[in-house]
Amino acid sequence: MTVALSGKDLATKIDKAISQTVIGIADNSITVKSQGLFQVAKFLKETPELEFDLLVNISGVDYMDYFEVVYHLVSLKHNHSMVLKTVCLDRDNPAVPSVVSLWRGADFLEREEYDLIGIRFEGHPNLKRIYLWDGFKGHPLRRDYL
Amino acid sequence: MEIASFEWKNPLEKSAELDKAEGQTIEQIRTMAQQKCQDPDQWLDRDLKHNVIVTSIDAVINLGRRYSVWPVNFGLACCAFEMIALAAPRFDISRFGMELFRSSPRQADLMIVAGTLTWKMAPQVKRIYEQMPEPKWVIAMGVCAISGGTFAESYSVVPGVNCIVPVDVYVPGCPPRADALLYGITRLHDKIKKDTFRPLK
């Protein structure tokens, strides 16, 4: 098993590099502003003592008031892991920056989120539906679907 | 109460006569049996005599169809594993001449729709059905294929495979055991037995 890093330590490290992006700190996760997500992800991937080189999963959560996007990151070199979260408040046109340029595995994961929750990933090279067919109306895993 | 009078006779007194009569009968039969009975098919020549059975076209063609139903080799979900178990030695559908799961629909007669059919998969299943040559049959295996099952109200699942292709036999279960599918196949055999052969125009 990987060692889950504490949110507090990570937040201080991120704050030192990119100021005023961390908006929430939990035991082993941090929440950042969606505008600064790409910079934080780049920092987490490229800083030598962190070096999160593997993106395990991306999930989307619908809290009705806002959407949350959750990134599970693992470092194979240091054998530690963390959870990175971001929020988007705009329900009609939710958008977060894409991390495909950092982790290629994000390609299908972001397309799945776009398909089922309807969050757009700005900068994704091929953002189209993956599970459902072209022409499907709505995003079925939203709480207000049906 | 008076006991009915009974005249006892020694059976051995007549036994010699009985034995004699029996011996004469056997001797008579033996003399008569020197000539063999005539074969009613004697007028046929030898090849015909050994190879012809008179029956109806329907019976013969349905017999052939019934015991050579080749299924098409595809499975959609967990029901497919029960279908595989049916083909394996424990349940062994080769007893019914069905062990040849054809990977090409053009060589298959039976489509076992084993599992949940999603709308995204529906065009492919319809195409496989249309590529199969006549006569063809369809078994809907499991509740998902019958009616959509738990996913009947879902946004992505076809509510019953008979929305896409006509179904001959429904096998309920989640998933149905291999012996339930085997029973469904025997029901299909009964159905094929009742078919009437019609040559193509």
Interface residues (C-beta under 8 A of the other chain):
Chain A: Y131 L132 W133 F136 P140 Y145 L146
Chain B: W119 K120 Y155 S156
